Amino acid sequence: MIYLDSAATTFRKPQTVRVAVQRAMQTMSSPGRGGYESARAAEELLFRTRTLAAELFGVPDAEHVVFTSSATHGLNIAIKSVVPVGGRVVVSPWEHNAVTRPLHALGAEVAVAAAPLFDDDSCVRAFSKEIRRGADAVVCTAASNVFGYVMPLQEIAAVCRRMRVPLVVDAAQSAGAEALDMTALGAAFVAMPGHKGLYGPQGTGLLLCGADAKPLLEGGTGSASLSQEMPDFLPDRLEAGTHNVPGVAGLEAGLRYVRGMTPERIARYERRLIRRASESLRRMDGVTVYASDDPARQLGVLSFTVAGRESEDLARALARRGVAVRAGLHCAPLAHQSAGTAEGGTVRLSVSAFTTEAEIDGFLNALRGILAK
Amino acid sequence: MDHYLFTARSVTHAQRMAHALASVGIGTTMKRVSNQVTGSGCGYTLQVGEGKLHRAYDALRASDLRPVKVFRVSGGELREVLP
């Protein structure tokens, strides 16, 4: 299989991830619940992983790194911590349902900072304008899961700091492939999955906390157990119930892989692959490619459409030829409405550090074969 | 043997304190303790050796990692102390 759906999950992982998961299942029990060896091993794992993530993402201390089950889980905590019911929230035009659905559930007034795709100046101006109109929070993706557009996050964060508006960052697509410094951004929260660019297993995620957080779940934490209130300190406040220890073990191995490779190197490699794909796609009749002329503005995600062809049909045809891509709306209807692709969606290919140039060429050949029919 | 117990608000806090103390050459032992020590339910403490109280406390304060409480354990008796 040629796997080009890494924006959904990085299917191929470093070997160390699988080994770590298996070892954790054999040697680790519940952290924070006992003084015996297997509980201690789990506690050490969690602490090492928090510390590693704090170093990688510029979090001042490890207690502010919270384990979640996904970026969606983290975004729900973050959004429900900073957005009051019926509050006004400014978002980018490229948000995922993981952002827009929690906002909808809160009855928030959602103001979209409308700007064309890959246009940083317009984007920052639109955010400034909407924030000046009044905002309880800003929620912004670091990179679009549909188009790979790398948002001008530093500039948006600077506006938020100046206007004293809490910023929630959805780093679902960028974490691991784009350097991120929580302290420099001054963000209230940054949410990320473990199973995409951090190469951990599914069911893992991180929430980096820079503001007071409200628990989404209540339950046992192994601390302050006499109180019926959730602890008022992190990370326990947001981590009710037993941790996904094997998942965290895999995530730790993934984080070590990313740290060794460096996000900058991974991004450079992925951009080269995307450029290879986009240049060839642009030469095909009837193909519209959504790619930035400036490679720095795009991560390893690329969308395209073909005139007269349904995106889902194309994805099915590619799957029959052994190529895994994702078509449709990618759980981001707002992004497709903003780009004018909501009717039929797009075909999305997304790469990882394990994707090869030969696989990109294989995909292109398969598509040529389909379009020739 | 007489020693001190530095109580932590969580296992992560205890781990951070242990690492901060290790970085200044103070070895500790992390222990789970009951409500009798924490006063708030299950919890974690660091055992710090006799004669290291002030240096340990100062190191933690410098790292903004103060313990919740400090106890002196002497002859099996527990007494809260203020460094």
Interface residues (C-beta under 8 A of the other chain):
Chain A: P31 G32 G34 G35 E43 E44 L46 F47 R50 D61 A62 E63 T221 G222 S223 A224 S225 L226 S227 P231 F233 P235 D236
Chain B: R9 S10 V11 T12 H13 Q15 R16 K31 R32 N35 S40 G41 C42 G43 Y44
